[in-house]
């Protein structure tokens, strides 16, 4: 059975088509309007092709035709009309399709994450970060390492965001998303409470203000803040959870290895499909949701057991 996964990242849409462990196609698009014809073509060649769609901050596993307005809002967390652009617009369009496609949870919704770690938190890792972990779990499983034996820190550093996801026994138990930690490559990271009081933060401000965006005013200091903050987060999670290794992905992974690889047990896990980790993981989860031969990963992560919503456990 073939399955398909889609990843929506900074400035690109990526598609991975697999059949069991075999990769059939990897494609990248600048806009979702270019992606849609490719989905129709692949769906026509593979009857009932299961798909996992980019799902932002996540919802319980839901067929795209059953996604409602609340779901769209919670996946995008965008005030006003969540279907105005980007992810929301894409998902709104696909609601009218006949694709065998699903939206999935993000890290916070997983039952393997203890409730006390969810209190007053939202961004513990978006759905694409969960998909990247699914790919890593599948890869190690294919190399002979059981899911229960897998303990690692998944570190993804992209052009805008970074994320750290903690895996113990093959399950995600904690995470730090791109808007929740220290300053990122372009995203400002967690917002100081006093800044939140003084300024009105919209999505554009939350997703900017990182190391590259501060060069004009602050020169190298923003980059120093990024690298120091990242190292502090690595030390915290690596030691607190006693993890033996770090699996590094993302567009800036080579820079991470050059800067920190001699100090920490880092590995570059991808042999093929460079940069398509999340799309491949989404395809693996699509196979699992449809009951395919790769379902062990989706079952172990507990995707079908998710009942919570992203704004649960938040006191405002």
Secondary structure as GFF3:
##gff-version 3
##sequence-region A 1 316
A	DSSP	beta_strand	2	9	.	.	.	ID=ss1
A	DSSP	beta_strand	12	19	.	.	.	ID=ss2
A	DSSP	beta_strand	22	29	.	.	.	ID=ss3
A	DSSP	alpha_helix	32	45	.	.	.	ID=ss4
A	DSSP	beta_strand	50	52	.	.	.	ID=ss5
A	DSSP	beta_strand	58	63	.	.	.	ID=ss6
A	DSSP	three_ten_helix	64	66	.	.	.	ID=ss7
A	DSSP	alpha_helix	69	76	.	.	.	ID=ss8
A	DSSP	alpha_helix	86	94	.	.	.	ID=ss9
A	DSSP	beta_strand	100	105	.	.	.	ID=ss10
A	DSSP	three_ten_helix	107	109	.	.	.	ID=ss11
A	DSSP	three_ten_helix	115	117	.	.	.	ID=ss12
A	DSSP	alpha_helix	127	142	.	.	.	ID=ss13
A	DSSP	three_ten_helix	147	149	.	.	.	ID=ss14
A	DSSP	beta_strand	152	157	.	.	.	ID=ss15
A	DSSP	beta_strand	162	168	.	.	.	ID=ss16
A	DSSP	beta_strand	171	176	.	.	.	ID=ss17
A	DSSP	alpha_helix	193	198	.	.	.	ID=ss18
A	DSSP	alpha_helix	203	206	.	.	.	ID=ss19
A	DSSP	three_ten_helix	212	214	.	.	.	ID=ss20
A	DSSP	alpha_helix	215	218	.	.	.	ID=ss21
A	DSSP	alpha_helix	221	240	.	.	.	ID=ss22
A	DSSP	beta_strand	246	249	.	.	.	ID=ss23
A	DSSP	alpha_helix	253	260	.	.	.	ID=ss24
A	DSSP	beta_strand	266	267	.	.	.	ID=ss25
A	DSSP	alpha_helix	277	289	.	.	.	ID=ss26
A	DSSP	alpha_helix	295	301	.	.	.	ID=ss27
A	DSSP	three_ten_helix	303	305	.	.	.	ID=ss28
###
